[in-house]
Amino acid sequence: MFSIQDILENPPSDEVALRGWVYRIRSSGKLSFMVLRDATNIIQCVARKEDIAEEKFKEFSSLTIESSISVTGKVSKDERAPTGYELRITDFHIFQRNDSFPVSKDISEDFELDNRHLWIRSREFNAILKIRSTVFTAFREFLLKEGFYDVQPPLMVSTATEGGATLFKVPFFGDEAYLTQSSQFYLETFIFSLEKVFTVSPSFRAEKSRTWRHLTEYWHAEGEMAWINNEGMMDVEEKLIHYIISSVIEKNEAELHILNRDIDALKESLKPFTRMRYSDLIKNSASYGMPLKYGDDLGADEERQIMSNFKTPIFVTHFPASLKTFYHQPDPSNPKEILCHDLLAPEGYGEVLGGGERIWDLNLLLERMKESGLKEEDYYWYLDLRKYGSIPHSGFGLGLDRLCLWIMHLDKITNAIPYPRTIRRLKP
């Protein structure tokens, strides 16, 4: 059994069999045209009365969208066909005939999201899923080539990584657990054994946010490295993002075209990334159309406006300590700022990655925890890392859904993930 893409790439001279689903169908007298889709592509199929029995022709002509079918016939080149080739049907077998497929192009956003289990069959979402697959695969490929190990931290945790206000509580045999916001703390434990580690897993944030780029469950790609500083961490991340983008351009050109993605604009991000201190960004913010003052946080609106001025990503570094969580390493030359970075995507997409150096001195970490009102006993195991063989180290967290959102140039995060979970959505 051939795939449609096999046929399009190497059209056979002999009769072939294909199977898939009805993408489009129309009939006119003695001819019936059906566009068949499978996972790989689409191809036009034509049934002629002269080639098959009259009853079978009527049966074929009455097919509806998304009916499942196998067809047999000969392939010929036809420039008028959607993908340049046509299959002349000599036989077919219907697996299941639909009465009426409920999803069409002219539907509301809520209806589409309620029926995402059906909408993912569309060519557009087929393209999105293929690009997501490349992004996830390329992330792992790059880090494995760089000597990282793939590890599996827990998703149910007893302590917060970045504060408790946005935690999902889960009953745990008479106690309480939380769905993880980040695997960072557990990844830090692994570096004392493996030195370079990463994980790809869901993270959960109970933020009451309804912006175009927030999810309550999202795919989090995180890494930690021993013996590396903030600058070195950014070097690795820049190579990683370049590798992912190059992989998508190489493997998913057809899918990018389906999504009307400007590939030349995407290629701009294969150039070196700009590195800019937070203080310099604030100084220049008025020229970016978003006047800010030192100490202001960069939210979705601010980043969108600022990054509409850039064609390549920028690393924003040295944030005020007041804007970041307790575990970040202060800058020795200016302890009020920390050795960290956010990677902001161009074309208005904003933050996709955050990272930096971790505090590795026990006393300094205890001081920062006290300032944040955290209990030492809740983090005893995290503090142990600073008691027994502590080392300089850095790490990052990459939102893969946001990265896909930018790479595919989609208008909102719910279109970048198959089954989005937001403050208002828990189905299907």
C-alpha positions in Angstrom: 0.0 0.0 0.0 1.4 3.3 -1.1 1.1 6.7 0.6 0.0 9.7 -1.5 3.3 11.3 -1.1 5.0 8.2 -2.4 2.8 8.5 -5.5 3.5 12.2 -6.0 7.3 11.7 -5.7 7.6 8.5 -7.8 4.5 8.0 -10.0 4.2 4.3 -10.8 3.2 3.0 -14.2 1.3 0.0 -12.7 -2.0 0.1 -10.9 -1.8 1.2 -7.2 -3.9 1.2 -4.1 -4.4 4.1 -1.8 -6.4 4.5 1.4 -7.5 7.5 3.4 -10.4 9.9 3.8 -12.5 12.0 1.5 -11.2 15.5 1.5 -13.5 17.0 -1.2 -16.0 15.4 -3.7 -18.1 16.6 -6.6 -20.0 14.9 -9.4 -20.9 15.9 -12.9 -22.8 13.4 -15.0 -20.5 10.5 -16.0 -17.6 11.7 -13.8 -17.1 12.0 -10.1 -14.1 13.8 -8.7 -12.8 13.1 -5.2 -9.8 14.5 -3.4 -8.3 11.9 -1.2 -6.2 12.7 1.8 -3.9 10.7 4.0 -1.3 11.7 6.5 1.2 12.6 3.8 -0.7 14.7 1.2 -3.8 14.9 -1.0 -4.5 13.6 -4.6 -7.4 13.9 -7.0 -9.2 10.7 -7.8 -11.7 10.4 -10.7 -14.4 7.7 -11.1 -15.8 7.3 -14.5 -19.0 5.4 -15.4 -17.1 3.5 -18.1 -14.6 2.1 -15.6 -16.9 0.8 -12.8 -20.4 -0.6 -12.5 -23.3 1.8 -12.4 -24.3 1.0 -8.8 -20.8 1.4 -7.6 -20.5 4.7 -9.5 -23.7 5.9 -7.7 -22.3 4.7 -4.4 -19.0 6.5 -5.0 -20.7 9.7 -6.1 -22.8 9.8 -2.9 -19.8 9.8 -0.6 -19.4 12.6 2.0 -16.5 14.5 3.4 -14.3 12.4 5.8 -15.7 9.1 4.7 -13.0 6.5 4.9 -12.1 4.6 1.7 -9.5 2.7 -0.2 -9.1 3.1 -3.9 -7.3 1.3 -6.7 -6.4 2.8 -10.1 -3.7 4.2 -12.4 -1.9 7.5 -11.8 -1.4 10.1 -14.5 0.0 13.6 -14.6 -2.6 16.4 -14.7 -1.6 20.0 -14.1 -5.3 20.9 -13.3 -5.3 18.5 -10.3 -4.5 20.1 -6.8 -1.1 18.3 -6.5 -0.4 17.8 -10.2 -1.5 14.1 -10.5 -4.7 12.2 -10.8 -5.7 8.6 -10.0 -8.2 7.0 -12.4 -10.3 4.7 -10.2 -10.9 1.1 -11.3 -12.2 -0.1 -7.9 -12.7 1.1 -4.3 -13.8 -0.1 -0.9 -15.7 2.1 1.6 -14.8 1.5 5.2 -17.3 4.0 6.7 -19.6 6.5 5.1 -20.5 9.6 7.0 -24.0 11.1 7.1 -22.7 14.6 7.6 -19.3 15.9 8.8 -20.0 18.7 11.3 -16.9 20.8 10.8 -16.5 23.3 7.9 -14.5 26.4 7.3 -17.2 28.8 8.3 -17.4 28.0 12.0 -16.9 30.0 15.2 -13.7 29.8 17.2 -15.5 28.1 20.1 -17.1 25.5 17.8 -13.8 24.7 16.3 -12.2 24.3 19.8 -15.1 22.2 21.0 -14.5 20.0 18.0 -10.7 20.1 17.9 -10.7 16.3 17.8 -12.2 16.6 14.3 -10.5 19.8 13.2 -7.0 18.3 13.6 -7.9 16.4 10.3 -7.7 19.7 8.4 -4.8 20.4 6.1 -3.9 23.4 8.2 -3.7 21.4 11.4 -2.0 18.5 9.7 0.7 21.0 8.8 0.8 22.4 12.4 1.2 18.9 13.8 4.0 18.0 11.4 5.9 21.2 12.3 5.4 20.6 16.0 6.8 17.1 15.5 9.9 18.5 13.8 10.4 21.2 16.6 10.2 18.6 19.4 12.4 16.2 17.6 15.0 18.8 16.7 15.1 20.0 20.3 16.1 16.5 21.5 18.4 15.9 18.6 20.5 19.0 19.2 21.0 18.5 22.9 21.7 14.8 22.5 24.4 15.7 20.0 25.8 18.2 22.5 26.2 15.4 25.1 23.1 16.1 27.2 21.1 13.3 28.8 17.3 13.0 28.6 15.9 12.6 32.1 12.4 12.4 33.6 11.6 14.5 36.7 8.3 14.1 38.5 5.2 16.1 37.5 3.7 15.9 41.0 5.7 17.9 43.5 5.6 19.0 47.1 7.1 22.4 46.7 6.7 25.4 44.4 9.4 26.4 42.0 8.3 30.0 41.4 5.8 30.7 44.2 2.5 29.2 45.2 -0.1 31.6 43.8 -0.3 29.8 40.4 -0.2 26.2 41.6 -2.7 23.5 40.8 -3.4 21.5 44.0 -3.9 17.7 43.8 -5.2 15.4 46.6 -2.5 13.0 47.5 -3.5 10.2 50.0 -4.6 12.6 52.7 -1.9 15.1 51.9 -1.6 17.8 49.1 0.6 17.7 46.1 1.0 20.2 43.2 1.3 19.9 39.5 4.7 21.1 38.6 5.3 24.6 37.2 8.8 23.8 36.1 11.2 20.8 36.4 14.2 23.1 37.1 14.9 22.1 40.7 14.8 18.4 39.9 17.0 19.0 36.8 19.5 20.7 39.0 19.8 17.5 41.1 20.7 15.5 38.0 23.7 17.7 37.0 25.7 16.4 40.0 25.5 13.0 38.3 25.2 13.7 34.6 26.4 17.3 34.3 24.2 18.1 31.2 20.5 17.2 31.2 17.2 18.1 29.7 13.6 17.1 29.8 10.4 17.7 27.7 7.2 17.5 29.7 4.1 19.4 30.5 4.1 22.2 33.1 1.0 23.7 34.7 0.3 27.3 35.7 -3.0 28.3 37.4 -2.7 31.9 36.1 -6.0 33.7 35.5 -4.6 35.0 32.2 -6.5 35.3 29.0 -3.8 36.6 26.7 -3.1 35.4 23.2 0.0 33.4 24.3 -0.9 31.9 27.7 -1.9 28.3 28.5 -2.5 26.6 31.8 -0.9 23.4 30.5 2.0 23.7 28.1 4.9 21.7 26.9 8.1 22.8 28.7 11.6 22.0 27.3 14.1 22.6 30.1 17.8 22.1 30.5 20.5 22.5 33.1 24.3 22.5 32.7 27.2 22.2 35.2 30.2 24.5 34.9 28.6 27.1 32.6 27.8 30.8 33.1 25.0 33.0 31.8 26.9 34.0 28.6 27.8 30.4 27.9 24.2 29.3 28.4 23.0 31.8 25.8 25.6 30.5 23.4 24.1 27.0 23.6 20.5 28.3 23.4 21.2 30.3 20.3 22.7 27.3 18.5 19.7 25.3 19.7 17.1 27.7 18.2 19.1 28.0 15.0 19.1 24.1 14.7 15.3 23.9 15.3 14.5 26.6 12.7 16.9 25.1 10.2 15.2 21.7 10.7 11.7 23.1 10.2 12.8 25.0 7.0 14.5 21.8 5.7 11.8 19.3 6.5 8.5 21.3 6.5 8.7 23.7 3.6 5.4 22.4 2.2 3.7 22.8 5.6 5.0 26.3 6.0 3.5 27.2 2.6 0.2 25.7 3.6 0.2 28.1 6.7 1.3 31.0 4.5 4.4 31.4 6.6 7.0 33.8 5.1 10.0 31.6 5.0 12.4 34.4 4.2 11.3 36.2 7.4 11.9 33.0 9.3 15.4 32.7 7.8 16.2 36.1 9.3 16.4 34.4 12.7 19.3 32.2 11.5 21.4 35.3 11.9 23.2 36.1 15.2 20.9 37.1 18.0 21.1 40.6 19.6 22.0 40.7 23.3 20.7 43.7 25.3 20.7 44.5 28.9 17.3 45.2 30.5 18.5 48.7 31.4 19.3 49.5 27.8 16.0 48.1 26.6 14.2 50.4 29.0 16.3 53.4 27.8 15.3 52.6 24.2 11.7 51.6 24.9 10.1 54.8 23.8 11.7 54.4 20.3 10.0 50.9 20.2 6.6 52.5 20.8 6.3 51.3 24.4 7.7 53.8 27.0 8.8 52.0 30.1 10.7 52.9 33.3 13.3 50.9 35.1 11.7 48.3 37.3 8.7 47.7 34.9 8.1 44.1 34.1 7.8 43.0 30.5 4.4 41.5 29.9 2.7 40.1 26.8 1.7 43.6 25.6 5.1 45.2 26.2 7.0 42.4 24.5 4.6 42.3 21.5 5.1 46.0 20.9 8.8 45.9 21.4 9.5 42.8 19.3 7.4 44.2 16.4 10.5 46.3 15.8 12.9 43.3 15.4 13.5 40.8 12.7 15.7 38.5 14.8 15.4 37.3 18.4 17.0 39.3 21.2 18.3 38.1 24.5 17.4 40.6 27.3 19.8 40.2 30.2 20.6 41.5 33.7 17.0 42.0 34.9 16.4 43.7 38.3 16.4 41.1 41.1 12.9 42.3 42.1 11.5 41.0 38.8 12.9 37.4 39.0 12.6 34.5 41.3 14.9 33.8 44.3 17.3 31.2 42.8 19.0 33.5 40.2 22.6 34.5 40.7 23.2 38.2 41.4 25.7 40.1 39.2 28.8 40.5 41.3 29.4 43.9 39.8 25.8 45.0 40.6 24.0 42.7 43.0 20.7 44.5 42.4 20.7 42.9 38.9 20.9 39.2 38.2 22.7 37.0 35.7 19.7 35.9 33.7 18.2 36.3 30.3 14.9 36.1 28.4 14.8 35.3 24.7 12.2 37.4 22.9 11.0 36.2 19.5 10.7 38.8 16.6 7.6 39.8 14.7 5.9 40.7 17.9 5.9 37.2 19.5 7.9 38.0 22.7 9.3 35.7 25.3 9.8 32.0 24.3 12.7 31.1 26.7 14.0 32.2 30.1 17.3 31.2 31.7 20.4 32.1 33.6 22.9 31.3 36.3 21.6 29.6 39.5 22.8 30.6 42.9 25.2 28.0 44.1 26.4 29.5 47.4 24.3 28.1 50.3 24.3 31.3 52.4 23.3 33.5 49.5 20.5 31.1 48.6 19.2 31.0 52.2 19.2 34.8 52.2 17.2 35.0 49.0 14.7 32.4 50.3 14.2 34.3 53.5 13.5 37.5 51.5 10.9 35.5 49.5 9.3 34.2 52.6 10.1 30.5 51.9 10.6 27.8 54.5 13.9 26.0 54.5 12.3 22.7 55.5 10.2 22.7 52.3 13.4 23.0 50.2 15.7 20.8 52.3 16.7 18.6 49.3 17.3 21.7 47.1 19.5 23.2 49.8 21.5 19.9 50.0 22.7 20.6 46.5 24.6 23.6 47.9 26.0 21.7 50.8 27.6 18.7 49.1 29.8 19.5 46.1 28.1 22.7 44.9 29.2 24.1 41.6 28.5 27.0 39.2 25.7 26.1 36.8 23.0 27.5 34.6 19.8 26.4 32.9 16.8 27.4 30.8 13.2 26.8 30.2 11.8 26.9 26.7 8.0 27.0 26.0 7.7 24.8 22.9 4.2 25.9 22.2 5.2 29.5 22.1 8.2 28.6 19.9 5.8 26.8 17.5 3.5 29.8 17.6 6.3 32.1 16.4 7.9 29.7 13.9 4.5 29.1 12.2 3.5 32.8 12.6 0.1 31.9 14.1 -2.2 34.5 15.7 -2.8 32.8 19.1 -1.3 30.0 21.2 -4.5 27.9 21.1 -3.8 27.4 17.4 -0.3 26.1 18.1 -1.3 23.1 20.3 -3.7 20.3 19.5 -5.8 20.4 22.7 -5.3 23.7 24.5 -6.0 24.1 28.2 -6.8 27.6 29.2 -8.7 29.3 32.0 -11.9 28.8 30.0 -11.2 25.5 28.3 -11.0 21.9 29.5 -12.5 20.0 26.5 -12.4 18.0 24.4 
